[in-house]
Each structure stands twice: as structure tokens, then as C-alpha cells.
């Protein structure tokens, strides 16, 4: 365990950031699941609105560095493709 004050503070900050990022990733997984469920259930208007909110969340996470920008693009592309195939 760290013994310097700065190392202790860095450890505290790391724990806090890890929890924050974990919550964001959980929100992302739930949002992705909601869009996929709406598409599978042929609820196209619901899927479109869920996709819009999910894309906003994905962009926010990519800008903060929680997920990589290429991963963000991949998520958005795959969801949009699924929705377009059902329309």
C-alpha cells in the first residue's frame, strides 16, 4: 500500500474514477440492450427514440475517454444498421 500523501490521494482518486466509469459502462450496456430489444420486438418508433438517446450517451462516453472513439463508432454503426434492416 502507498505511504506518501500524494500516492494515497492518487489511490483515492483512482477508486472514485473507477466507480464513475463503471456506472457509465453499466448505463451504456442497459441502453444498448433497450435499443436491441425494441428492434427485435418491431417497436420501430421506440427503437428510434432509444437509439437517439443511446447515441448521445455513446458520444458523451467517447468524448470523456471512457470508451474508445472507434468503439463508439462501431456501436453506433451496428445499431443503426440493425434498425435500418428492420425499417
Buried (B, 14 or more C-beta within 10 A) or exposed (E): EEEEEEEEEEEEEEEEEEEEBEEBEEBBEEBBEBBBEBBEEEBEEBBBEBBEEBBEBBBBBBEEEBBEEEEBEEBBEEBEEBBEEEE
